[in-house]
């Protein structure tokens, strides 16, 4: 009986880990393809957004943040993304990388929180 319980717990843990990882993979893929519309599907209802030399906007609505990010990608000619690192501390994940364009590119940092068993973006900083 104990072995069955251990197997069930291990199975459910792997399922949660796999679904959480697939969320992160989808976020990375959205950035690699410069698809802001797909990326916004992973936004929390409100998030903090910091773009280059502009002031950080806290608690920006999901739709407004999507529009601002889409305008930034368009203006800067963002064409792709290279993930540099990620780390998870509890239910919070930090991901860093480089947005690619025809020039030098931009550094991006994302903070994600697990809500309803899914990673949701709560902060985006681009420098």
N, C-alpha and C positions, 0 to 999 in steps of 0.2 A: 504494500500500500504506500509506503514512504517513497519507494522508487517511482511509482506512478505520479505521485504528487510532485516530486523533483522534476520529472520529465515534463509535466504540464507547466510548471513554473518556468522552466528553461525554454519551452516552446513559445510561451506568451512573451517572454522577455526578448527572444529573438525576433518575433513578429513586430513588437513595438520598435525595436532598434532598426529593423529593416524598413518600416514605414517612415520613421524619422529620417533615415539616411536617404530614402528616395525623395523626400521633400528637399533636402539639401542638394541632392543631385539635380533636381528640377530647377532650383534657384541658380546653381552654377551654369546649367545649360541655357537658362534664360539670359544670363549675363554674357555667355560665350556667343550667343546669337544676337545679342543687343536687342532682345525682344522685351521692351519695357511692359507691354501689355501682359505678357506671361508672368513677368516678375511681380507685377502688382497683385496677382492672385495670391501671393505669399506675404503681402503686407498685413500688419495688424490694422485694426480700425483707425488707430492714431499712431503716428510715428514721428520721430525727430529726423530732420533732414538738414544737412550741411553741404552746400555746394560751393566749391572753390573759395573765392574771396568774399562770398556773401555771408551774412549772419545766419547762424543756425536758427531754424524754426522748430519750436517744440510743439508737440501735440498737433501736428498737421494732419488733416483728414486724409484718408486713404486715396480718394479720388484726386484731391489737390496735389498730393505728393506724387502721384502717378503722372499728372500733367507736367509738373515741374521737372521731374526726372526725364520724361520723354522730350521736353524742350531742350534740356541739357544734352542728352544723347545726340539729338539732331544738330544743335549748334556746334558741338565739339566733334562731330563726325565719329562717334564711338562705333567701332566695328566688331569688338570682341573683348575677351576677358581671359586673363591667366590667374588662376588661384595660386596664392603664395602659401597661405597657411590657414588652419582653423583649429580652434580648441573649444572644448566644452567644459563648463563648470556648472554642475547641477543642471538646471533647466535652461541655462543661458549658453549660447554659442557665439563665438566671435569668428568672423571670417575676413581675411584680408586678401587683396589681390591687386591686379593692375588692369585698368580699362584701357583697351588699345584703340588708337586712332592712327592717322597718318603721321602724327608727330610723336612727341615723347610719351604720351599717354598720361593717365591719372591714377593715383592710388585711391583705392576704395576700401572702406571698412564697414562691415555689416554686423549688427548685433541682432541675434535672433532669440526668441523665447519660445519654449514649447507650450502651446495652448491647445487643448482638445487633441492631444497626441500628434500635433503637427508643428513644425517650426514656422514661426511667423516673424517677419522682419519688423523690428521696433526702432532701429536706428540705421541711417545711412549717412556716411561721411565721405566726401570726395575731396581730395586735395591734390 
